[in-house]
Amino acid sequence: MNTIFDSAPASEAGTGPVAGPLSTVLLGPDARREHGFWRRLVATEPFRRPLWPPPGPTPDERLALAHARLRTLNNALDSAARPAADPRALAALHEWLAPVDPAFATVAGIHYNLFLGSLLDHDSDNPRDLSDFLGLRRIGTFLCTEVAHGNDAAAIETTATYDPGRDGFVLHTPHAGAQKFMPNTSPAGGPKSGLVAARLIVDGRDQGVFLLLVPLTDASRALPGIRVRRLPARMGSPVDHCLTSFDQVFVDRGALLGGAQGRIGDDGVFRSGTEGRRRRFLASIGRVITGRICMSASAVGSARTTLAVAVRYGGHRFVSGGRTAPPVPVAAHRSHHGPLAEAMATVFAMSLLHRRVLDRWEKAAARPPAEREADERLVDIAKGWITWQARTVIVECRERCGAQGLLENNGMTELVTGIEGAITAEGDNLAIHSRAAAGLLLDASRTPRAEPAAGRTGGDLTDLRFLGRLLDEVERIWFARAAARMARAADGGPLERWNAASGPALRGVEAHAYRQAAQAYENALAALPEGEARERLDELARLFALRWVAHNSGDLLAAGHLTSGQVDGLSDATEQLVTAVSGHLPELAASFALPGELLADWPITGARYTDAYDDPGASWHTAAAPGAAGSRTPGDESVHREA
């Protein structure tokens, strides 16, 4: 099997008999085309971790760097419209660049996906002049949620009232709760334009929420009628999140992003081929779905990077081996390598589920509406599950790096806090999982329950197919409970019935995500030839499935899908796999194909990580010869670039 980076030196990550094929598993068979540009980009100097004098950069300096990187990227593209039109390119951008600079990934995702992508998706029969946005003479942003309307964005209250006399719209914010909440609308980085979600009022009638293209700022201030105020600093990426409001701001009719959801003709009449205001709103903000895929990609890339750093550090951080024994790497201890082995199984699962979703969504437009709805639901489920799993992995890896992991120069703190933004962005996880739970619960009620096959409990805990059947049963158990609870609340109102069912239904969504990830593992295994790489992937797949089976072993035992002996054997089976996976952590981490330049930017990834804390003026250098190893300080890259 060819590896995706088979022209790279053998010493680089992503090559070798195990890392090479597993890189292809993680990144796809066409990864050179899909990922090569972004992988090379993160290794270039503009995207290297810069040296800042103590105490480090201010939030405004980090934001300025993010915008400088945005311009570097834009200049490197043959066309800025290409990533905006390609979900795979957008996902890859986030997968590789979010671990390097979460703030950059945020502003890039907003500009290329939510802003440019929406402009390209609408009014295709009447193309706009996008040259200012493609050339970054104006940065694009997206204004949807409001102070009082987040997950219920369809209820936003900003209005765009059609004025037939001037043939345009008057944008207005009626009260404090209708201020646009958290868009990056300050002049930081340069002049901004935004797509503003507003309630379209035509002849006094509310036609639903549409997007309008609105200039917001020049290079230094908000334009007349527009108020932009910075919000308090938020944890994580230093993006210029703001409150934005409009006071009778006029834009011409061409500002409206039209399409099948509706438009106003030359005669001033509103026409729509989409029934219902909610459907029009969802059609207008369709790019949010691609944004959820990008959030999953950010989480996958951040978790992989953090895990690779933790694996490296665990291999060269030595601790006492006992009174008479020599020091040993901290990774030699089960208490250290066990959580990293389990994290490795999870990170592979996250990566494979992300690719499964991306593959399906790319083809979704050609599917019937019911199938497309199922594809969108899987995007939602994956976004929630992947970002939550990423938080668990990243926090675990940070802890395994101890106090070193708390220091900003070792790269983890940004990712620990950055993942919180992904959990909330493009639809809060719990909200989108609740919607998915309702859909899956309805599907479960329509599907007759098949009787369990005889002898189900006779399966082998080392058999991945048996484990897959158990994962399927876990999902069935939780949705059956949800349906039963809803039936008992049949006399109540809709909210009472949903409250009765939502707890187990949300557990069912979690189980569905685990089952989808396990199936992605199975598909990847089927595509690999016999050999070391397949053995490593099989161990990871079984460890991933066993941990979820163990988590639900009581329910599986009660339902007759496990015997008491099998439940008793879960711990030993899991420990055997932890031992097997732990013995290969470095080469599994190498399959992430992270460039050496990227890893070199975090001191703890190198065996000489203590050099980053050396003191050239200290006593131990007094008698040292000229040129002795010194600390990495601004202007001296020698230690920094060595890993």
N, C-alpha and C positions, 0 to 999 in steps of 0.2 A: 504493500500500500504506500502510495506517495504521501509524504507529509506536507503540510501546508506551507512550511517554510524550508523546504528541502534544499534551497540554495544557500541557506545561512550556514555559518560555521557550526561544526558539531558541538562546540562549547556553549552555544546559545540555547536558551530555553526553547522548548517546543520541538526538539529533535531527539533522536534516539529511538530504540526499539519499543519503548513504552510511552515516553512523553510525546513522540511524533504522532502515532496513531490516535492517542487520547486527545491531542490537540485538535485533530480533525473531528473527533467525536464532539468536542465542546464547541468548536467554532464553525463546523459544517464543511462539507466537501468542496465548497467553492470559497473557502476562507481567504485564499490569497487575494481574490478580487474584492470580497466583502469586507475584510478586516485589514488587509495589507497597508493601505494608505494611512489608516488611523493608528495602527501599531507603529509605523515609521514616524508618524507625526509626534507621538508622545516622547520619542527618543531624541527629537531635535532640541536645540538650545532654548528656543522661546518657550518650550513647555517643560524644561527642566525646573526642578525646585530651586528658586533663587535664594541667594544668601542674604539674610537681613541682619543688620547689627542688632544686638539685644536692645530692647526687649522683644523685637520682632515687628512685623508689619502692623499698621493700623487697619481697621476694616476698610477705610477709604482707599488705602494703598493696595489692599488685596482686590478690591473692586476694580481699581484702575488697571491692575494686572490682568484681570479677567477680560476686560474690554480690549486691552492690547492684544491678548491672545485671540479674541474673536476676530480682530482685523487680520492677524497673521493667518488664521485659518481661512478667512474669506479670500485673501490674496492667493492662497495656495490652491483654491478650487478653480477648475476651468469654468464652472458656472455655479453660482450660489443657489440657483434653482434646482440643481441636481439632487442635493440631499433633501431639499424640501419635498421633492416629488418621489423619493425613494425611502419607504419605511425601513428597509434593511440598512441603508446608510445612516439614517437617523438613530436607529438602535445601536449600530456599531460606534457612532460618535459618542454616545452616552456610555457604552460599555467600556471604552478605552480611556475617555477623557474625564469622566466623573471622578475616578479615583485620583487623578492628578490635580484637578481643580474643580470642586463641586460648584463654586460660584460661576465659573466659566461655562460648565455644562448647563447650568440653569439659564443663563442669558442666551446661550447658543440654542438650546432647545426651544425657548420662547420665540426667538427670532426666526429660526428655520422651520420649525414645525407649526406652532400655533399661529404665528403671524404670516410668514410667507406661504406655508402650506395651505392655510385657509384662503388666502388670496388666489392661489393657483387652483383650488378646488371649486371656487365659485365663479360665476359669470364667464365660463370658458368660451362662450359665443361672443363675448364683448371684452377682449383682453385689455388689461390696464398697463400703463407705463410703470414698470417696477424697477426701473434703472436705479433710482435713488436707494432702494432697499437692497437690491442685488449688489450694489457697490458700497453699501454701508455708509452712504452719505447721510442716511437716516436709519436708525436702529428701530426695529419693530418690537412691539409689546402687545399684550393681550389683556383686556380689562373685562372680566366676566363677573366674578363673585363680588358681593357687597358686604358691608359691615353686618347687616342683618340677614344675609342670604348667602350661604356657602354651599352645602350639599343640596339645598333646595334652590339652586340658581335659576330654575325655570320661573321662580317667583320674583325675580329682580324687579326693582322699581324705577331705575333710570329710564327716562322716556325719550323717544325720538319722534316728535310730532311733525307730520308732513305739512308743509306750508305751500299750498298750490300757487300762491302769488309769486313766491321766490323760487319755486320748483326745487325745494330742498327740505332739510329736516332741522328742527330745533332740538338740540340735546339739552336735557335739564336733569339735575339731581334734586328731588323734591324735599329731602330731609336727611338728617345725619346718617340714618341707617342705610340709605341708598348710596352712600359714597363707595366708590370702587375700592376694594380692600386687597392690598398686597401686590398690585402690579408694580413692575420696575419702571416707573414713569418719571423719575427725576432726570435732569439733564446729564447725569453722570454717563460718561462714555460718548456723548455727542447728542445731536438732535434726535428726538423720538417721535414716532407716529404709533398709534395704537388701533387695534380692532376693538371697538367698544360694543359690548352686548347691551342692547337697550330695547325697551318695549315699544314696538312700532305702533303709533297711533295715526290712523288715517280716517278722516271724516268722523272723528270722535270715537272710532271703534278700535279696540285692542286687537291687533292681528298677530300677536305673539312676539317672541324675542328674536331679534335679528342682529347681525354684526354690521357696524359702520366703520369705515376707515377715517380716522380723525388725526390731523396733526396735533401733537400735544405740547412740545417744547421746541425752542431753538437751542443754541449751544449753551445758553446760560440760565434760561428761565422758562416758566410755563407761558403758553400763549394766552392772549386775552380771553377772559371768560372761563379759564380753566385753573383750578386750584390743585396744587400738588404739595403734599406735606409728607415728610419722611415719618414712617412708623418707628417705634422703638426698636432697637437692635434685637434681632431674633437669634436663637441658638443656631449654630451651623454657619452656612455660607453667608458671606457679607454682601448680599444683593440689596439694591436700593429699593426695598419694598416701601410702598407709599399708600397714602389715602389720596384719591383723586375724585374731584367733583366738577360738575359743569353748570354754568349759569347762563342759560339761553344761548348756547353756542350753535351757530348756524354752519351746516355743511351742505354741499349741493347734492342733488339726487344721485349722482354717480358714486357717492360715498357708500351707499347701501350695497352689501354683498348679497346679490340675488341668486336665484336658481330655482329648482323645482319647488322649494319651500315658499317662494313668492318674490315678486318685484313690482315696482310701480312703472307703468308704461309712460310713453310720451304724452298720453292723454290724461295723466294724473290719476289713473285708476289702478288700485291694487288688485293683482291676480295671483292666485296660488294653485299649484297642482297637488298640494299636501294638505290633507284635512287635519285639523286640530292644532292648537297652539303649541302643545308639548312636542308634537312631531316636528313642527317647524323649528322649534328651538334646538332639538337634537340634531336636525339636519344642519343647522347653522354652526354648531360647535362640534361637528364630527371629528375634528382633529384632536379632540381630547382623548379619543380612543387610542390613536397613535401615541399620544403623550403618555398614556398608561404603559404602553409597551416600552417606551423610553425610560420610564421610571423603573420598570423591571430590569432593563439593561443596566441602568446606573447601579442598581442594587447588586446585580450579578458581578459586575466589574469591581465594585468596591469590596464585596465579600471575598472574591478571589484574591485581590491584591493584599488585603489585610491578612488573609490566611497564609499567603506566600511569605509575607514578612514574619509572621509568627513562627512558621516552620523553620525559616532560616535562623532566626534569633535563638530558637530552642536548641538548635544544633551547635551553636558556638558560645552559648552562655553556660559556663561550667559552675558546678556546685560541688560541695564536698561529697565524696563517695563513702565516707565512713572513717573511723579512726585510722585504719591502716591502708585503706583503699585509695587509689588516686582519684582526683576529681573526675566527675562525669558530666556530660551535657545534661542540662535540665530536662531535655526531651527523653532521656533514658527512663524517667519515672512515669509509671502508668497514670498517675494523677495529672501529668502534663500532656503526654502524648495521646491519652484516651480521648479527651475533649477535642483535640485537633483532628484525630481520626474520624470522629463523628461529624465534626464540622466539614471535613473533606467529602464525606458521603452526601451531606446536605448541599454543599456548594455544587457538586456535580449534578445533583437533582435539580437545583435551581437553574443551572445553565441549560440542562436538557429540556426542562419544561419551558423555559424562555424561548428556545429554538422551536419547540413544538408549536407554541402559540404564534410565533412570528411566521412560521411556514403556513399555518392555517389562515392567519389574517391576510397574508399577501394574496391569497386566492379567494377571500371572502366575498369580494365585490361581484364575482361571477356566480355565486351560489344563490339558491332561492332564499327568500326573506327569512324563513324559519331557520335554515341552516346558518345564515349570516347572524341571526340573533344568538344562536348557540355559540358561534365563534366569538362574538362580542362578549358574551357571558364568560367565556374561558379567559379572555383578555383581563376582565375584571377580577376573576378568581386568582389568576396567576399574579397579577399586580399586587394584590393584597398579601397572598401567601409568600411570594418571593421577597417582598420588602420586609415583612415581619421576620422571615427566616434570616435575611441578611442582618437585621439588627441583632438577633441572637448570636450569629456567627461572629460579627464584628466585635461585639462586647466581650465574647469569650476570648477571642484572639487578643484583644487589648489586655484583658486580665492576665493571660498567659505571658505577656511581655512585662508585667509588673509596672513599676514606676516609670520605666523607659517608655512604655506605651502611653503615658499621660503627657509626655512632652511633645509640643507641636512639631519639633524638628524631626520626629520619627513618624509623622504622617498619619497617625491613627485617630487623633482627636477630631480632625475635620470630618473623617468618615463616620465616627461614632455619632456625631451630631448631625451630619449631613443626611444620614439615612432617615432621620426623623422627618425631614422635609419631604422625602420621597413617599413616606407612609401617608402623608396628608395631601400631597400635591395630586392634581388631576382626579380628584375624588377621594375623600377619606376612606381608608381601608374598610372600616366597619360599615360605612354606608353602602359602598359598592358590594361588599360581601352580603349585606342584608338583602339587597335587590337580587343578587344571584341566588341566595337561599330561597327566596320566594319562587323564583323560576324553577329551580331544581326540585323543590317540594311539589310544585304543580306537576312537573314531569314524572316524579316518582308516583304520584297518585294516579296517573294515567297508565302506568306500566304495571301489568299484573306481576305479582310476586311469585317468582319461580320457587318451587320446593327445592331445598338443598339436596344435592346429589348424595346418594348413600356412601358412607365411608369417608366423608369429608375430613373427619378428624384423623384419618389414617395417613395424612400427608407428612412430608418430611420437612423440618425447619430449614434444611439446607437447600430445598427445592424452591427456586425463585417463582415458579408457576404457582406452587401451593401458597407461597406468601402473597402473591398477587391476588389469589382468590380471597384470602383473608382480608386484604385491604378493601376489596369490593364489598365484603360482608360488613365491615365496619361502617362504610358509607350507608349501606342499606339499613343497618340498625339505627343509626341516628335519624335518618329521614322517616323511618317507621315510627320512632318515638315522637318526632315533630308532628306527623300526621295524626297520631293518637291524641296528642295534647290539643291539637286544633279541633278535633272532633268533639272532645269533651267541652270545649268552649263555644260550641256551635251556636248557642243562643245569645252570645255576646255580640258586640259590634266588631267592625273590622280590626280596630286597634287591639281590642281585648283578645281576639282570636290570634292575631299575629304575636302579641306578647306571650301568649301561651305556648306558641310553637317556635319562637325565634331562637331560644337558647339551644335546643337540640338541632334546629335547622342550621344554625351557624356552625355547630360542630360537624354537621354533615358536609358543609362547604369545605371545611378544613380537610375532612376525609377525602372528598372529591379531588382536592388539589394533590394530596398524597398519592392517590390512585393514578392520577394523570402523570405525575412525575415518575412513578414506578413503571408505568407503561412506556414512558419515554426512555427509561433505562433499558427495558426489554427490547425496544426497537433498536437502540444503539448497539446492544449486545449482538443482536441478530445480524447486524451489518459488519461486525468485526470478524476477521478470520481467527482461527485457533492460534493461540500464542500467548506471550506474556501480557500484552496489553488487554486482551480479552479476559484473562484471569484477574487482572487488577480491577477491571470494570465490574466483573461479576462479584468480586468481594465488596466493592462499594455499593452495588445495587442491593445485595443481600443485607448488608449492615443498615442501609437506609430503611428497607422494608421491615427488618426485624425490630428496629427501635420503635416504629409505629405500631407494630403488632403487640410489642410488650406494653406500650402505653395503653392499649385497649384490650389487654389480655383478659381482664375480668369480664367484660361484655362478651368477648368471643367464647370464653369458657361457659358462661351462663347460657349462651345461645346454642351450645353444642358444636361449635366449630373448632374448638381446641380441647384436648384432654388435660387433666390435671398434670399428667406427666410432661406433656408438651409445655405447659405453662412453667413448670419447674425447670425445664430445660432451656428456657429462653435466655436466662442469664449466662449460662455457659456458652451457648451458641453465639451470643453477642460478644462475649469476651474473646472468643476465638477469632472473630472477624476484626475486632479492634486490634488484636495483636498482629494479624495479617496485614491490615491496612497501615498500621503504624510503622511497620518495617519498610514501607515504600513511600513515606510522606514526601521526601525531597523530590523524587522523580514524578510523583503525582502533581506536586506544586509546579514542577518544571513544565508540565503539560499545559499550564495556563498561558505559556508563550509570552510572558512579560519580558519586555526588553531589559537587558542588563542596565542600560542607562537609567531607566525608570527606578529600578530597585536600588541603584547606587545613590539615589537622592535621599534615602532614609538611612541614617548611620547604623541602626541596629541590624540591617541586612548584611553587613560585612563582618567578617571575623575580627577585624581590627576596630570594632565599633567604639572602643574606649578612646581611640585617637581623637574622636570628635570632642572629647572633654579634656584633652591635654592642655597644659598651661605652659606656654613657652618661657614664661618668666619664673617658673617654679624652681625650687632647689635642685630637683633631679636633673635639670638641664644645665646647671651651673658649669659642670665640667664636661658637658657633651660637646662633641665635635660639631663644627658648623654643618648645617644641613640635616641635623637630627630631626626625627619626625616631630611635627608640631600640630597644633590644632587647626581645624578648618575654620578660617576666619574670612570675612568679606575681603575679596581680592586675592585669596589663596585657595585655588580650587583643587590642589593636589590630593589632599586627603579625601575631600568630598567626592571626587569622581572615581575613587578607588573603592571597589566593593568586593 
